[in-house]
Amino acid sequence: MIRLSAITPSGQVHLGNYLGALRTWATEGTDEDVYFISDLHAMTSSHNPQRLRAMTREQLAVLVASGIDPASVCVQSDLIRELGALNWVLECTCTYGEAARMIQFKEKSLGRESVRLSLLTYPVLMAADILLQGTAEVPVGEDQLQHVELARALARRFNHAYGDAFIVPTAVVPKVGARIKDLSDPARKMDKSAQNSVGVVFVLDEPELVRRKVRRAVSSAEGIANLTEVLVSCTGKEPEDYTSRFADLKEVVAEAVIEELRPVRERTLELLADPAELDRIRQEGAERARERAQHRLNGALRLAGLR
């Protein structure tokens, strides 16, 4: 059974990404699963090409450094020919009304005079990501359930109209993991693309920078709860009551975070310093994903009358 998950290179990987997703992918994933960097999805709004390339390479290194099987990791754009072909077939299966109903499109386009067409159509590309790999389960948050439902609808519609080409995937909402909030504003979650990163701990932050960010965490009840969540996630142990000793809590959390991220940070920097090795990992991951996708794409093209 194949499961597929993705991370978008809109910014550096942060502590919340690692504790809430990457660490679980590494410990619970199988060699059949697919974990990819969705660099094509990062183009639905204005982007810097050099930064996109850099963030894609960095995220690839972080995923591997986190312990995820390198054979299960790939970059979305390395399959752009296969995805582009299937994306067109699925766009010819999807209706405008289905795409326009997507909640994220409505939210991100609200109040804007002009948005990229890709913001409307990227859920169809997401469906292509899922169906091309023969995905059976898609672990997603509740904000992505609608997109997986679209993939299910398109798979069923194509299969009914032309013949069985696709597995109809199932959305799976994972058990609640770490929900790490911004240290400077616990009302919002950590965000890779946050304009103000003072409360966001990134995986590649130097230890002293991690320590400074934790020390600046707000001392509200929500701030204490957030730091406690971080501590439990890093150590696996229930902490003592630090309510009256907030400074002590910060020091304990800072050390726990530094030690949790240390091996990931060190391995990531090693990979980034060895471009040839990172390129080899990327190429092998692409070849494996492409090999698994090719027969499914050829079957869909044949059934649709294009072969």
Helices and strands as residue ranges (DSSP letters): E 4-7, H 15-17, I 18-22, H 23-28, E 34-37, G 41-43, H 49-65, G 70-72, E 73-75, G 76-79, H 80-91, H 96-100, H 103-109, H 117-132, E 137-139, G 142-144, H 145-162, E 170-172, H 207-215, H 221-235, H 246-272, H 275-303
